[in-house]
């Protein structure tokens, strides 16, 4: 599991952005895998990175009032996809 932090409506967006950048750099597939990594490790790194990006995008859109996040179960290791619906 990546992150595991909850968000509050009064969280400063700059703090969210800093946390996103820190996690994106840590879990980026080019950084978190090596030439000797297995296909499963590479796939997991890609999944983790995609979840980090989806979570940040969801928070950004929520802050901007673009839509409402609707999560649905995804395939694989407990990942979900975020889909947006207009309010």
PyMOL Python script that loads the backbone (N, CA, C, O; Angstrom):
from pymol import cmd

cmd.read_pdbstr("""\
ATOM      1  N   UNK A   1       0.841  -1.179   0.000  1.00  0.00           N
ATOM      2  CA  UNK A   1       0.000   0.000   0.000  1.00  0.00           C
ATOM      3  C   UNK A   1       0.883   1.238   0.000  1.00  0.00           C
ATOM      4  O   UNK A   1       1.905   1.283   0.685  1.00  0.00           O
ATOM      5  N   UNK A   2       0.489   2.228  -0.761  1.00  0.00           N
ATOM      6  CA  UNK A   2       1.261   3.454  -0.884  1.00  0.00           C
ATOM      7  C   UNK A   2       0.535   4.564  -0.150  1.00  0.00           C
ATOM      8  O   UNK A   2      -0.671   4.735  -0.328  1.00  0.00           O
ATOM      9  N   UNK A   3       1.243   5.318   0.668  1.00  0.00           N
ATOM     10  CA  UNK A   3       0.657   6.490   1.305  1.00  0.00           C
ATOM     11  C   UNK A   3      -0.142   6.141   2.529  1.00  0.00           C
ATOM     12  O   UNK A   3       0.393   6.130   3.637  1.00  0.00           O
ATOM     13  N   UNK A   4      -1.415   5.856   2.353  1.00  0.00           N
ATOM     14  CA  UNK A   4      -2.270   5.503   3.449  1.00  0.00           C
ATOM     15  C   UNK A   4      -2.698   6.679   4.294  1.00  0.00           C
ATOM     16  O   UNK A   4      -3.156   6.488   5.421  1.00  0.00           O
ATOM     17  N   UNK A   5      -2.566   7.879   3.791  1.00  0.00           N
ATOM     18  CA  UNK A   5      -2.966   9.051   4.560  1.00  0.00           C
ATOM     19  C   UNK A   5      -4.350   9.491   4.110  1.00  0.00           C
ATOM     20  O   UNK A   5      -4.709   9.375   2.939  1.00  0.00           O
ATOM     21  N   UNK A   6      -5.117   9.998   5.064  1.00  0.00           N
ATOM     22  CA  UNK A   6      -6.439  10.514   4.718  1.00  0.00           C
ATOM     23  C   UNK A   6      -6.319  12.004   4.454  1.00  0.00           C
ATOM     24  O   UNK A   6      -5.336  12.638   4.838  1.00  0.00           O
ATOM     25  N   UNK A   7      -7.327  12.558   3.794  1.00  0.00           N
ATOM     26  CA  UNK A   7      -7.282  13.986   3.528  1.00  0.00           C
ATOM     27  C   UNK A   7      -8.420  14.671   4.262  1.00  0.00           C
ATOM     28  O   UNK A   7      -9.467  14.074   4.513  1.00  0.00           O
ATOM     29  N   UNK A   8      -8.203  15.902   4.595  1.00  0.00           N
ATOM     30  CA  UNK A   8      -9.172  16.723   5.289  1.00  0.00           C
ATOM     31  C   UNK A   8      -9.443  17.936   4.417  1.00  0.00           C
ATOM     32  O   UNK A   8      -8.540  18.390   3.715  1.00  0.00           O
ATOM     33  N   UNK A   9     -10.659  18.481   4.436  1.00  0.00           N
ATOM     34  CA  UNK A   9     -10.954  19.646   3.593  1.00  0.00           C
ATOM     35  C   UNK A   9     -10.083  20.858   3.910  1.00  0.00           C
ATOM     36  O   UNK A   9      -9.904  21.726   3.055  1.00  0.00           O
ATOM     37  N   UNK A  10      -9.535  20.931   5.130  1.00  0.00           N
ATOM     38  CA  UNK A  10      -8.746  22.099   5.492  1.00  0.00           C
ATOM     39  C   UNK A  10      -7.240  21.900   5.326  1.00  0.00           C
ATOM     40  O   UNK A  10      -6.456  22.694   5.845  1.00  0.00           O
ATOM     41  N   UNK A  11      -6.832  20.868   4.623  1.00  0.00           N
ATOM     42  CA  UNK A  11      -5.416  20.631   4.364  1.00  0.00           C
ATOM     43  C   UNK A  11      -4.936  21.638   3.321  1.00  0.00           C
ATOM     44  O   UNK A  11      -5.611  21.883   2.321  1.00  0.00           O
ATOM     45  N   UNK A  12      -3.774  22.210   3.565  1.00  0.00           N
ATOM     46  CA  UNK A  12      -3.187  23.164   2.637  1.00  0.00           C
ATOM     47  C   UNK A  12      -2.765  22.431   1.366  1.00  0.00           C
ATOM     48  O   UNK A  12      -2.044  21.436   1.442  1.00  0.00           O
ATOM     49  N   UNK A  13      -3.194  22.898   0.218  1.00  0.00           N
ATOM     50  CA  UNK A  13      -2.892  22.244  -1.050  1.00  0.00           C
ATOM     51  C   UNK A  13      -1.385  22.200  -1.302  1.00  0.00           C
ATOM     52  O   UNK A  13      -0.900  21.300  -1.988  1.00  0.00           O
ATOM     53  N   UNK A  14      -0.648  23.155  -0.760  1.00  0.00           N
ATOM     54  CA  UNK A  14       0.812  23.130  -0.931  1.00  0.00           C
ATOM     55  C   UNK A  14       1.421  21.936  -0.219  1.00  0.00           C
ATOM     56  O   UNK A  14       2.376  21.332  -0.708  1.00  0.00           O
ATOM     57  N   UNK A  15       0.855  21.591   0.959  1.00  0.00           N
ATOM     58  CA  UNK A  15       1.326  20.405   1.667  1.00  0.00           C
ATOM     59  C   UNK A  15       1.020  19.140   0.875  1.00  0.00           C
ATOM     60  O   UNK A  15       1.833  18.218   0.816  1.00  0.00           O
ATOM     61  N   UNK A  16      -0.160  19.108   0.271  1.00  0.00           N
ATOM     62  CA  UNK A  16      -0.549  17.957  -0.552  1.00  0.00           C
ATOM     63  C   UNK A  16       0.396  17.840  -1.739  1.00  0.00           C
ATOM     64  O   UNK A  16       0.845  16.743  -2.072  1.00  0.00           O
ATOM     65  N   UNK A  17       0.700  18.965  -2.378  1.00  0.00           N
ATOM     66  CA  UNK A  17       1.591  18.952  -3.539  1.00  0.00           C
ATOM     67  C   UNK A  17       2.996  18.489  -3.146  1.00  0.00           C
ATOM     68  O   UNK A  17       3.613  17.703  -3.865  1.00  0.00           O
ATOM     69  N   UNK A  18       3.498  18.971  -2.017  1.00  0.00           N
ATOM     70  CA  UNK A  18       4.825  18.544  -1.567  1.00  0.00           C
ATOM     71  C   UNK A  18       4.852  17.046  -1.277  1.00  0.00           C
ATOM     72  O   UNK A  18       5.809  16.357  -1.633  1.00  0.00           O
ATOM     73  N   UNK A  19       3.801  16.544  -0.631  1.00  0.00           N
ATOM     74  CA  UNK A  19       3.722  15.107  -0.334  1.00  0.00           C
ATOM     75  C   UNK A  19       3.638  14.300  -1.626  1.00  0.00           C
ATOM     76  O   UNK A  19       4.260  13.244  -1.747  1.00  0.00           O
ATOM     77  N   UNK A  20       2.863  14.804  -2.595  1.00  0.00           N
ATOM     78  CA  UNK A  20       2.760  14.121  -3.895  1.00  0.00           C
ATOM     79  C   UNK A  20       4.120  14.047  -4.574  1.00  0.00           C
ATOM     80  O   UNK A  20       4.522  12.983  -5.047  1.00  0.00           O
ATOM     81  N   UNK A  21       4.826  15.160  -4.626  1.00  0.00           N
ATOM     82  CA  UNK A  21       6.132  15.178  -5.287  1.00  0.00           C
ATOM     83  C   UNK A  21       7.107  14.220  -4.613  1.00  0.00           C
ATOM     84  O   UNK A  21       7.848  13.500  -5.282  1.00  0.00           O
ATOM     85  N   UNK A  22       7.100  14.218  -3.277  1.00  0.00           N
ATOM     86  CA  UNK A  22       7.986  13.330  -2.528  1.00  0.00           C
ATOM     87  C   UNK A  22       7.668  11.867  -2.844  1.00  0.00           C
ATOM     88  O   UNK A  22       8.573  11.070  -3.092  1.00  0.00           O
ATOM     89  N   UNK A  23       6.378  11.519  -2.834  1.00  0.00           N
ATOM     90  CA  UNK A  23       5.996  10.134  -3.111  1.00  0.00           C
ATOM     91  C   UNK A  23       6.229   9.771  -4.574  1.00  0.00           C
ATOM     92  O   UNK A  23       6.649   8.653  -4.874  1.00  0.00           O
ATOM     93  N   UNK A  24       5.961  10.706  -5.486  1.00  0.00           N
ATOM     94  CA  UNK A  24       6.158  10.429  -6.908  1.00  0.00           C
ATOM     95  C   UNK A  24       7.634  10.163  -7.198  1.00  0.00           C
ATOM     96  O   UNK A  24       7.969   9.281  -7.988  1.00  0.00           O
ATOM     97  N   UNK A  25       8.505  10.923  -6.561  1.00  0.00           N
ATOM     98  CA  UNK A  25       9.937  10.690  -6.770  1.00  0.00           C
ATOM     99  C   UNK A  25      10.380   9.366  -6.147  1.00  0.00           C
ATOM    100  O   UNK A  25      11.224   8.664  -6.705  1.00  0.00           O
ATOM    101  N   UNK A  26       9.818   9.034  -5.009  1.00  0.00           N
ATOM    102  CA  UNK A  26      10.200   7.788  -4.330  1.00  0.00           C
ATOM    103  C   UNK A  26       9.696   6.554  -5.074  1.00  0.00           C
ATOM    104  O   UNK A  26      10.416   5.562  -5.187  1.00  0.00           O
ATOM    105  N   UNK A  27       8.466   6.609  -5.579  1.00  0.00           N
ATOM    106  CA  UNK A  27       7.844   5.430  -6.173  1.00  0.00           C
ATOM    107  C   UNK A  27       7.873   5.412  -7.699  1.00  0.00           C
ATOM    108  O   UNK A  27       7.289   4.519  -8.313  1.00  0.00           O
ATOM    109  N   UNK A  28       8.545   6.384  -8.324  1.00  0.00           N
ATOM    110  CA  UNK A  28       8.609   6.386  -9.791  1.00  0.00           C
ATOM    111  C   UNK A  28       9.263   5.085 -10.258  1.00  0.00           C
ATOM    112  O   UNK A  28      10.290   4.679  -9.715  1.00  0.00           O
ATOM    113  N   UNK A  29       8.673   4.431 -11.261  1.00  0.00           N
ATOM    114  CA  UNK A  29       9.213   3.143 -11.725  1.00  0.00           C
ATOM    115  C   UNK A  29      10.682   3.190 -12.149  1.00  0.00           C
ATOM    116  O   UNK A  29      11.399   2.202 -11.991  1.00  0.00           O
ATOM    117  N   UNK A  30      11.129   4.305 -12.675  1.00  0.00           N
ATOM    118  CA  UNK A  30      12.534   4.417 -13.079  1.00  0.00           C
ATOM    119  C   UNK A  30      13.465   4.482 -11.875  1.00  0.00           C
ATOM    120  O   UNK A  30      14.644   4.145 -11.983  1.00  0.00           O
ATOM    121  N   UNK A  31      12.947   4.911 -10.734  1.00  0.00           N
ATOM    122  CA  UNK A  31      13.757   5.055  -9.528  1.00  0.00           C
ATOM    123  C   UNK A  31      13.639   3.816  -8.640  1.00  0.00           C
ATOM    124  O   UNK A  31      14.627   3.364  -8.061  1.00  0.00           O
ATOM    125  N   UNK A  32      12.431   3.273  -8.536  1.00  0.00           N
ATOM    126  CA  UNK A  32      12.185   2.196  -7.578  1.00  0.00           C
ATOM    127  C   UNK A  32      12.459   0.795  -8.127  1.00  0.00           C
ATOM    128  O   UNK A  32      12.309  -0.190  -7.404  1.00  0.00           O
ATOM    129  N   UNK A  33      12.852   0.696  -9.378  1.00  0.00           N
ATOM    130  CA  UNK A  33      13.199  -0.615  -9.947  1.00  0.00           C
ATOM    131  C   UNK A  33      14.605  -0.545 -10.546  1.00  0.00           C
ATOM    132  O   UNK A  33      15.133   0.534 -10.816  1.00  0.00           O
ATOM    133  N   UNK A  34      15.187  -1.711 -10.742  1.00  0.00           N
ATOM    134  CA  UNK A  34      16.514  -1.798 -11.348  1.00  0.00           C
ATOM    135  C   UNK A  34      16.437  -2.728 -12.556  1.00  0.00           C
ATOM    136  O   UNK A  34      15.384  -3.286 -12.865  1.00  0.00           O
ATOM    137  N   UNK A  35      17.571  -2.882 -13.227  1.00  0.00           N
ATOM    138  CA  UNK A  35      17.610  -3.819 -14.358  1.00  0.00           C
ATOM    139  C   UNK A  35      17.300  -5.233 -13.904  1.00  0.00           C
ATOM    140  O   UNK A  35      16.774  -6.035 -14.676  1.00  0.00           O
ATOM    141  N   UNK A  36      17.624  -5.542 -12.658  1.00  0.00           N
ATOM    142  CA  UNK A  36      17.427  -6.886 -12.134  1.00  0.00           C
ATOM    143  C   UNK A  36      16.041  -7.107 -11.530  1.00  0.00           C
ATOM    144  O   UNK A  36      15.756  -8.200 -11.041  1.00  0.00           O
ATOM    145  N   UNK A  37      15.183  -6.101 -11.555  1.00  0.00           N
ATOM    146  CA  UNK A  37      13.838  -6.240 -10.994  1.00  0.00           C
ATOM    147  C   UNK A  37      13.023  -7.224 -11.824  1.00  0.00           C
ATOM    148  O   UNK A  37      13.179  -7.315 -13.041  1.00  0.00           O
ATOM    149  N   UNK A  38      12.159  -7.953 -11.142  1.00  0.00           N
ATOM    150  CA  UNK A  38      11.289  -8.898 -11.840  1.00  0.00           C
ATOM    151  C   UNK A  38      10.142  -8.141 -12.501  1.00  0.00           C
ATOM    152  O   UNK A  38       9.901  -6.970 -12.206  1.00  0.00           O
ATOM    153  N   UNK A  39       9.443  -8.825 -13.397  1.00  0.00           N
ATOM    154  CA  UNK A  39       8.279  -8.216 -14.043  1.00  0.00           C
ATOM    155  C   UNK A  39       7.226  -7.826 -13.011  1.00  0.00           C
ATOM    156  O   UNK A  39       6.585  -6.783 -13.145  1.00  0.00           O
ATOM    157  N   UNK A  40       7.040  -8.656 -11.981  1.00  0.00           N
ATOM    158  CA  UNK A  40       6.074  -8.337 -10.926  1.00  0.00           C
ATOM    159  C   UNK A  40       6.470  -7.072 -10.179  1.00  0.00           C
ATOM    160  O   UNK A  40       5.614  -6.245  -9.862  1.00  0.00           O
ATOM    161  N   UNK A  41       7.753  -6.914  -9.897  1.00  0.00           N
ATOM    162  CA  UNK A  41       8.221  -5.710  -9.202  1.00  0.00           C
ATOM    163  C   UNK A  41       8.003  -4.470 -10.066  1.00  0.00           C
ATOM    164  O   UNK A  41       7.595  -3.425  -9.560  1.00  0.00           O
ATOM    165  N   UNK A  42       8.272  -4.582 -11.359  1.00  0.00           N
ATOM    166  CA  UNK A  42       8.049  -3.452 -12.268  1.00  0.00           C
ATOM    167  C   UNK A  42       6.562  -3.119 -12.367  1.00  0.00           C
ATOM    168  O   UNK A  42       6.179  -1.950 -12.354  1.00  0.00           O
ATOM    169  N   UNK A  43       5.730  -4.151 -12.465  1.00  0.00           N
ATOM    170  CA  UNK A  43       4.278  -3.953 -12.544  1.00  0.00           C
ATOM    171  C   UNK A  43       3.765  -3.281 -11.268  1.00  0.00           C
ATOM    172  O   UNK A  43       2.942  -2.369 -11.330  1.00  0.00           O
ATOM    173  N   UNK A  44       4.257  -3.738 -10.111  1.00  0.00           N
ATOM    174  CA  UNK A  44       3.851  -3.147  -8.839  1.00  0.00           C
ATOM    175  C   UNK A  44       4.288  -1.682  -8.769  1.00  0.00           C
ATOM    176  O   UNK A  44       3.530  -0.831  -8.303  1.00  0.00           O
ATOM    177  N   UNK A  45       5.497  -1.389  -9.225  1.00  0.00           N
ATOM    178  CA  UNK A  45       5.978  -0.008  -9.229  1.00  0.00           C
ATOM    179  C   UNK A  45       5.107   0.869 -10.122  1.00  0.00           C
ATOM    180  O   UNK A  45       4.770   1.994  -9.755  1.00  0.00           O
ATOM    181  N   UNK A  46       4.747   0.357 -11.285  1.00  0.00           N
ATOM    182  CA  UNK A  46       3.861   1.110 -12.181  1.00  0.00           C
ATOM    183  C   UNK A  46       2.491   1.321 -11.551  1.00  0.00           C
ATOM    184  O   UNK A  46       1.926   2.410 -11.655  1.00  0.00           O
ATOM    185  N   UNK A  47       1.950   0.296 -10.900  1.00  0.00           N
ATOM    186  CA  UNK A  47       0.648   0.407 -10.240  1.00  0.00           C
ATOM    187  C   UNK A  47       0.695   1.427  -9.102  1.00  0.00           C
ATOM    188  O   UNK A  47      -0.204   2.257  -8.971  1.00  0.00           O
ATOM    189  N   UNK A  48       1.751   1.362  -8.276  1.00  0.00           N
ATOM    190  CA  UNK A  48       1.893   2.314  -7.174  1.00  0.00           C
ATOM    191  C   UNK A  48       1.968   3.743  -7.701  1.00  0.00           C
ATOM    192  O   UNK A  48       1.316   4.644  -7.173  1.00  0.00           O
ATOM    193  N   UNK A  49       2.765   3.939  -8.738  1.00  0.00           N
ATOM    194  CA  UNK A  49       2.924   5.273  -9.312  1.00  0.00           C
ATOM    195  C   UNK A  49       1.608   5.770  -9.901  1.00  0.00           C
ATOM    196  O   UNK A  49       1.269   6.945  -9.756  1.00  0.00           O
ATOM    197  N   UNK A  50       0.873   4.893 -10.558  1.00  0.00           N
ATOM    198  CA  UNK A  50      -0.424   5.270 -11.128  1.00  0.00           C
ATOM    199  C   UNK A  50      -1.414   5.651 -10.026  1.00  0.00           C
ATOM    200  O   UNK A  50      -2.180   6.601 -10.190  1.00  0.00           O
ATOM    201  N   UNK A  51      -1.411   4.922  -8.904  1.00  0.00           N
ATOM    202  CA  UNK A  51      -2.307   5.256  -7.789  1.00  0.00           C
ATOM    203  C   UNK A  51      -1.941   6.612  -7.170  1.00  0.00           C
ATOM    204  O   UNK A  51      -2.824   7.389  -6.805  1.00  0.00           O
ATOM    205  N   UNK A  52      -0.654   6.887  -7.057  1.00  0.00           N
ATOM    206  CA  UNK A  52      -0.215   8.182  -6.524  1.00  0.00           C
ATOM    207  C   UNK A  52      -0.716   9.304  -7.427  1.00  0.00           C
ATOM    208  O   UNK A  52      -1.258  10.298  -6.945  1.00  0.00           O
ATOM    209  N   UNK A  53      -0.536   9.144  -8.728  1.00  0.00           N
ATOM    210  CA  UNK A  53      -0.982  10.167  -9.675  1.00  0.00           C
ATOM    211  C   UNK A  53      -2.499  10.321  -9.665  1.00  0.00           C
ATOM    212  O   UNK A  53      -3.004  11.442  -9.723  1.00  0.00           O
ATOM    213  N   UNK A  54      -3.235   9.209  -9.592  1.00  0.00           N
ATOM    214  CA  UNK A  54      -4.697   9.274  -9.573  1.00  0.00           C
ATOM    215  C   UNK A  54      -5.203   9.962  -8.306  1.00  0.00           C
ATOM    216  O   UNK A  54      -6.153  10.743  -8.355  1.00  0.00           O
ATOM    217  N   UNK A  55      -4.571   9.671  -7.184  1.00  0.00           N
ATOM    218  CA  UNK A  55      -4.983  10.297  -5.922  1.00  0.00           C
ATOM    219  C   UNK A  55      -4.726  11.807  -5.962  1.00  0.00           C
ATOM    220  O   UNK A  55      -5.573  12.598  -5.545  1.00  0.00           O
ATOM    221  N   UNK A  56      -3.572  12.194  -6.459  1.00  0.00           N
ATOM    222  CA  UNK A  56      -3.255  13.624  -6.540  1.00  0.00           C
ATOM    223  C   UNK A  56      -4.220  14.327  -7.490  1.00  0.00           C
ATOM    224  O   UNK A  56      -4.721  15.411  -7.189  1.00  0.00           O
ATOM    225  N   UNK A  57      -4.474  13.707  -8.627  1.00  0.00           N
ATOM    226  CA  UNK A  57      -5.399  14.296  -9.600  1.00  0.00           C
ATOM    227  C   UNK A  57      -6.801  14.421  -9.003  1.00  0.00           C
ATOM    228  O   UNK A  57      -7.482  15.422  -9.231  1.00  0.00           O
ATOM    229  N   UNK A  58      -7.238  13.420  -8.244  1.00  0.00           N
ATOM    230  CA  UNK A  58      -8.546  13.463  -7.600  1.00  0.00           C
ATOM    231  C   UNK A  58      -8.621  14.618  -6.601  1.00  0.00           C
ATOM    232  O   UNK A  58      -9.615  15.342  -6.555  1.00  0.00           O
ATOM    233  N   UNK A  59      -7.565  14.785  -5.805  1.00  0.00           N
ATOM    234  CA  UNK A  59      -7.548  15.884  -4.838  1.00  0.00           C
ATOM    235  C   UNK A  59      -7.523  17.245  -5.535  1.00  0.00           C
ATOM    236  O   UNK A  59      -8.192  18.187  -5.111  1.00  0.00           O
ATOM    237  N   UNK A  60      -6.750  17.328  -6.592  1.00  0.00           N
ATOM    238  CA  UNK A  60      -6.666  18.592  -7.328  1.00  0.00           C
ATOM    239  C   UNK A  60      -8.006  18.951  -7.950  1.00  0.00           C
ATOM    240  O   UNK A  60      -8.447  20.097  -7.863  1.00  0.00           O
ATOM    241  N   UNK A  61      -8.650  17.982  -8.574  1.00  0.00           N
ATOM    242  CA  UNK A  61      -9.945  18.243  -9.197  1.00  0.00           C
ATOM    243  C   UNK A  61     -11.011  18.555  -8.154  1.00  0.00           C
ATOM    244  O   UNK A  61     -11.877  19.402  -8.375  1.00  0.00           O
ATOM    245  N   UNK A  62     -10.945  17.877  -7.034  1.00  0.00           N
ATOM    246  CA  UNK A  62     -11.905  18.148  -5.964  1.00  0.00           C
ATOM    247  C   UNK A  62     -11.732  19.571  -5.456  1.00  0.00           C
ATOM    248  O   UNK A  62     -12.709  20.279  -5.210  1.00  0.00           O
ATOM    249  N   UNK A  63     -10.472  19.984  -5.302  1.00  0.00           N
ATOM    250  CA  UNK A  63     -10.203  21.344  -4.851  1.00  0.00           C
ATOM    251  C   UNK A  63     -10.699  22.365  -5.861  1.00  0.00           C
ATOM    252  O   UNK A  63     -11.233  23.410  -5.490  1.00  0.00           O
ATOM    253  N   UNK A  64     -10.518  22.057  -7.137  1.00  0.00           N
ATOM    254  CA  UNK A  64     -10.927  22.977  -8.189  1.00  0.00           C
ATOM    255  C   UNK A  64     -12.424  22.910  -8.477  1.00  0.00           C
ATOM    256  O   UNK A  64     -12.937  23.699  -9.271  1.00  0.00           O
ATOM    257  N   UNK A  65     -13.131  21.970  -7.834  1.00  0.00           N
ATOM    258  CA  UNK A  65     -14.577  21.860  -8.023  1.00  0.00           C
ATOM    259  C   UNK A  65     -14.991  21.356  -9.389  1.00  0.00           C
ATOM    260  O   UNK A  65     -16.074  21.686  -9.872  1.00  0.00           O
ATOM    261  N   UNK A  66     -14.137  20.559 -10.018  1.00  0.00           N
ATOM    262  CA  UNK A  66     -14.439  20.074 -11.366  1.00  0.00           C
ATOM    263  C   UNK A  66     -15.466  18.962 -11.349  1.00  0.00           C
ATOM    264  O   UNK A  66     -16.318  18.887 -12.234  1.00  0.00           O
ATOM    265  N   UNK A  67     -15.395  18.120 -10.373  1.00  0.00           N
ATOM    266  CA  UNK A  67     -16.317  17.002 -10.359  1.00  0.00           C
ATOM    267  C   UNK A  67     -16.258  16.256  -9.058  1.00  0.00           C
ATOM    268  O   UNK A  67     -15.601  16.674  -8.105  1.00  0.00           O
ATOM    269  N   UNK A  68     -16.947  15.159  -9.033  1.00  0.00           N
ATOM    270  CA  UNK A  68     -17.006  14.332  -7.847  1.00  0.00           C
ATOM    271  C   UNK A  68     -16.368  12.994  -8.171  1.00  0.00           C
ATOM    272  O   UNK A  68     -16.705  12.369  -9.176  1.00  0.00           O
ATOM    273  N   UNK A  69     -15.457  12.557  -7.334  1.00  0.00           N
ATOM    274  CA  UNK A  69     -14.739  11.307  -7.597  1.00  0.00           C
ATOM    275  C   UNK A  69     -15.637  10.123  -7.319  1.00  0.00           C
ATOM    276  O   UNK A  69     -16.340  10.074  -6.310  1.00  0.00           O
ATOM    277  N   UNK A  70     -15.600   9.185  -8.218  1.00  0.00           N
ATOM    278  CA  UNK A  70     -16.294   7.922  -8.036  1.00  0.00           C
ATOM    279  C   UNK A  70     -15.249   6.841  -8.243  1.00  0.00           C
ATOM    280  O   UNK A  70     -14.681   6.721  -9.329  1.00  0.00           O
ATOM    281  N   UNK A  71     -14.997   6.059  -7.214  1.00  0.00           N
ATOM    282  CA  UNK A  71     -13.993   5.012  -7.362  1.00  0.00           C
ATOM    283  C   UNK A  71     -14.671   3.697  -7.646  1.00  0.00           C
ATOM    284  O   UNK A  71     -15.750   3.419  -7.123  1.00  0.00           O
ATOM    285  N   UNK A  72     -14.044   2.890  -8.469  1.00  0.00           N
ATOM    286  CA  UNK A  72     -14.530   1.550  -8.734  1.00  0.00           C
ATOM    287  C   UNK A  72     -13.373   0.597  -8.563  1.00  0.00           C
ATOM    288  O   UNK A  72     -12.216   0.945  -8.793  1.00  0.00           O
ATOM    289  N   UNK A  73     -13.701  -0.599  -8.159  1.00  0.00           N
ATOM    290  CA  UNK A  73     -12.627  -1.587  -7.999  1.00  0.00           C
ATOM    291  C   UNK A  73     -11.893  -1.800  -9.316  1.00  0.00           C
ATOM    292  O   UNK A  73     -12.514  -1.921 -10.372  1.00  0.00           O
ATOM    293  N   UNK A  74     -10.586  -1.845  -9.246  1.00  0.00           N
ATOM    294  CA  UNK A  74      -9.782  -2.111 -10.427  1.00  0.00           C
ATOM    295  C   UNK A  74      -9.309  -3.546 -10.407  1.00  0.00           C
ATOM    296  O   UNK A  74      -9.632  -4.306  -9.494  1.00  0.00           O
ATOM    297  N   UNK A  75      -8.569  -3.902 -11.385  1.00  0.00           N
ATOM    298  CA  UNK A  75      -8.020  -5.250 -11.397  1.00  0.00           C
ATOM    299  C   UNK A  75      -6.677  -5.227 -10.703  1.00  0.00           C
ATOM    300  O   UNK A  75      -6.003  -4.197 -10.678  1.00  0.00           O
ATOM    301  N   UNK A  76      -6.295  -6.321 -10.156  1.00  0.00           N
ATOM    302  CA  UNK A  76      -4.973  -6.399  -9.553  1.00  0.00           C
ATOM    303  C   UNK A  76      -4.999  -6.189  -8.068  1.00  0.00           C
ATOM    304  O   UNK A  76      -6.018  -6.418  -7.415  1.00  0.00           O
ATOM    305  N   UNK A  77      -3.890  -5.755  -7.531  1.00  0.00           N
ATOM    306  CA  UNK A  77      -3.634  -5.745  -6.094  1.00  0.00           C
ATOM    307  C   UNK A  77      -4.379  -4.636  -5.357  1.00  0.00           C
ATOM    308  O   UNK A  77      -3.755  -3.752  -4.770  1.00  0.00           O
ATOM    309  N   UNK A  78      -5.713  -4.679  -5.385  1.00  0.00           N
ATOM    310  CA  UNK A  78      -6.500  -3.738  -4.613  1.00  0.00           C
ATOM    311  C   UNK A  78      -6.518  -2.323  -5.153  1.00  0.00           C
ATOM    312  O   UNK A  78      -6.959  -1.409  -4.457  1.00  0.00           O
ATOM    313  N   UNK A  79      -6.051  -2.119  -6.376  1.00  0.00           N
ATOM    314  CA  UNK A  79      -6.043  -0.768  -6.916  1.00  0.00           C
ATOM    315  C   UNK A  79      -7.436  -0.405  -7.412  1.00  0.00           C
ATOM    316  O   UNK A  79      -8.207  -1.274  -7.818  1.00  0.00           O
ATOM    317  N   UNK A  80      -7.742   0.856  -7.375  1.00  0.00           N
ATOM    318  CA  UNK A  80      -9.017   1.338  -7.893  1.00  0.00           C
ATOM    319  C   UNK A  80      -8.769   2.406  -8.928  1.00  0.00           C
ATOM    320  O   UNK A  80      -7.708   3.030  -8.960  1.00  0.00           O
ATOM    321  N   UNK A  81      -9.744   2.607  -9.761  1.00  0.00           N
ATOM    322  CA  UNK A  81      -9.632   3.655 -10.761  1.00  0.00           C
ATOM    323  C   UNK A  81     -10.541   4.792 -10.344  1.00  0.00           C
ATOM    324  O   UNK A  81     -11.585   4.562  -9.734  1.00  0.00           O
ATOM    325  N   UNK A  82     -10.158   6.009 -10.663  1.00  0.00           N
ATOM    326  CA  UNK A  82     -10.966   7.168 -10.329  1.00  0.00           C
ATOM    327  C   UNK A  82     -11.602   7.676 -11.600  1.00  0.00           C
ATOM    328  O   UNK A  82     -10.930   7.886 -12.610  1.00  0.00           O
ATOM    329  N   UNK A  83     -12.910   7.873 -11.538  1.00  0.00           N
ATOM    330  CA  UNK A  83     -13.672   8.382 -12.674  1.00  0.00           C
ATOM    331  C   UNK A  83     -14.405   9.618 -12.169  1.00  0.00           C
ATOM    332  O   UNK A  83     -14.828   9.650 -11.014  1.00  0.00           O
ATOM    333  N   UNK A  84     -14.561  10.627 -13.004  1.00  0.00           N
ATOM    334  CA  UNK A  84     -15.174  11.872 -12.576  1.00  0.00           C
ATOM    335  C   UNK A  84     -16.545  12.041 -13.192  1.00  0.00           C
ATOM    336  O   UNK A  84     -16.761  11.721 -14.361  1.00  0.00           O
ATOM    337  N   UNK A  85     -17.477  12.550 -12.387  1.00  0.00           N
ATOM    338  CA  UNK A  85     -18.811  12.870 -12.866  1.00  0.00           C
ATOM    339  C   UNK A  85     -19.045  14.343 -12.574  1.00  0.00           C
ATOM    340  O   UNK A  85     -18.693  14.838 -11.503  1.00  0.00           O
ATOM    341  N   UNK A  86     -19.645  15.041 -13.537  1.00  0.00           N
ATOM    342  CA  UNK A  86     -19.954  16.458 -13.325  1.00  0.00           C
ATOM    343  C   UNK A  86     -21.015  16.581 -12.250  1.00  0.00           C
ATOM    344  O   UNK A  86     -21.908  15.740 -12.147  1.00  0.00           O
ATOM    345  N   UNK A  87     -20.915  17.622 -11.455  1.00  0.00           N
ATOM    346  CA  UNK A  87     -21.929  17.890 -10.419  1.00  0.00           C
ATOM    347  C   UNK A  87     -23.123  18.546 -11.031  1.00  0.00           C
ATOM    348  O   UNK A  87     -24.086  18.854 -10.329  1.00  0.00           O
TER     349      UNK A  87
END
""", "prot")
cmd.dss("prot")
cmd.show_as("cartoon", "prot")
cmd.util.cbc("prot")
cmd.orient("prot")
